[in-house]
Structure formats: structure tokens, C-alpha cells
């Protein structure tokens, strides 16, 4: 009887150990998968934020150049037409990057990307080369910097 009881306790102990090991491994696997998913999502956001910052900065520079050429050489010059076409292309790239940010970012950061896009697009309506153009270019630069700073904070707060 004692041998049977000892065998039964041994079998039950082994069974409890196997069940506990399975539960711990399952929990650890789920935790690892969650951590990996969060890391992948952070990398997606980082790539989207960087792509937007690059695209909007290029668009800003082209817009400033476009207005300067327009004021110096006129709307009919070949150089202006070429820069205008490049500006339109860069605006499309920046808008695409902004839409990616809007899909991945928290609402406050998405709003900052839209504000950077709006202030950069507003550069083209500047008429005064010394006043309004520089002021609008500076506003666009500040909006881009605000987006980048907020993106950095958002990324630093998310698990790596």
C-alpha cells in the first residue's frame, strides 16, 4: 500500500510539474510574442516618422527655392516650371508620408504632421521675398521640428 501511495504521489507530482511547466512556457511565449509585436510596431512608426520628416523637409526646401525663382525670373521661365514640377512631386511624396503617419501615430502626433504639411504648403503664397517668404519658411521649419520632437518623445515612451 505504501509503495502504491508513493507511486501515485510520484505520478501526480510529475503530472503537476508538467502542467505547471506548460503553463509557464505558454505565458512566456505569449509575453515574448507581445514584446516582439510592440517592437515591430515601434519600428514601423519610426520608419514612418523619419520618412515624413525627410519628405516634408525636402518639400519645404523646394517650396522656398520655387518662390525665390518665381520672384527672380517669373512664372514663365523654364527653371520655374521645372522647380514647380519638382515641388508638386515632393508635395505628393510628403502627403503620402503624412498619411502613413496618420495611420500609425497617436492623434496628437498625426495632427502635428498635418500642421507641418499645411505650413509648408503655405510657403507658396508668399509674395514678399524678404518678409513673408522667410517668415513662412521659418514657420514651416518650426512645425517640422515640433513634429520631430513629439515623435522622438512618443518613440522613447514606447517599449523597445
N, C-alpha and C positions, 0 to 999 in steps of 0.2 A: 504494500500500500504506500509506503514511504517512497519507494522508487517510482511508482506511478505519479504520485503527487509532485515529486521533484521533476520528472519528465514533463508533466503538464505545466509546471511553473516555467521550465526552460523554454518550452514551445510558446507559451503565452508571452514570455519576455522577448523572445526573438520576433514574434509577430508584432508586438507593441513597438519594438525598435525599428522594424521595417516600415511600419505605418508612420512613425514619427520622422524617420529619415525621408520618406517620400514627401510628407507634408512640408518639411523644411526645404527640401530641394525644389519643390514646386513653388514655394513662396520666394525663394532666392532667384529662381528663373524668371518669375513674373517681375520681380524688382529689377533685375538686370535688363529685361526687355523694355520696361518703362524708362529706365535711365538711358538706354540706347535710343529710344524713340525721342526723348527730350533732347538728346544731343544732336540727333539728325534734324529736328525742327529748329534748333538754335542755329545750326549750320545753314539751313535754308534761309532763315531770317538774315543772318549775317551776309550771305551772298546777295540777297535781295536789297538790303540796305546799302551795301557797298556799290552794287550796280546802279542804284538810283543816285547815290552821291556822285559817282563818276559821270553818269549821263547828264544830270542836271548841271553839273559844273561845266561840262563841255558845251551844253546848250547856252548857258549864261555867257561864256566867253564868246561864242559865235554871235549871240544877240548884240553884245557890245560892239563887236567888230562890224556887224551888219549896219548898225546905226551910224557908226563913225564913217564907213564907206558911203552910206547914203548921204550924209551931210557934206562930205568932201567931194564926191563925184556924181551924185544924183542917182535917182531910181532907175534911170535908163542905161546906166553903164553896165558893161558886161561883167565887171568884177562884182558889182552889187547883185546882179542876177544870180551869179554863181554862189555868192555868200548867202543869199536868200534861200536858194535851193538847199544848201547845206544846213541852214538854220531850221528849215522845215523838216529835214530828215532827222536832225538831232532832237527836235521837239517830239517827234514821233517815238524815238528811242526813249527819251525821258518819260514820256507818258506811259509807255509800256512798262518801264521800270517802276513808275509810280503805282500802276495798277497791281503789280506784283507785291509791292509794299502794302497796299491796301488789303490784299488778300491774306497776308501773313502777320501784319503788325497789329498791336492794340489800337483802338480807335484814336487815342491822343496822338500817337506817332503817325498814323495814317493822315490825320488832319495836318500835321506839320509837313508831310510830304506834299500835300495839296497846296498848302500855303507857299512852299518853296517853288512849286510849279507856277502858281499864279503870279508871284512877284517876279519870277524870271520872265514869264511871258509878257509882263507889263513893261519890260525894258523897251520893247519895240515902239511904244507910243511916245517915247521921249523925243522932244524936238530941240531942246537946248543942249548943245554938246558939252557945255561946261557945268551946267547946273543939274537939270533933271536927269540927264543920262548917268552922270556919276552917282547921283543920289539913288536912282533906281537900281543901278548895278550894285551899289553898296547894300541896299535893302535886300536884294536877291542873295547876295553873299551872306548876309546875316541870317536870312531864313534857312539857307543851306547849312550853315554852321549850327543853327539851333536844332535842325533835324539830326545832324550827325551826333551832336552832344546827347540828345534824347535817345537816339538809337544805341549809343555806347552805354548809357545807363541801363536801358532795357536789357541789353545783352549781358551786362555784368550782373544783373539781378537774376538771370535765368541760369539754371544748373548747367554745368559743363559736362 
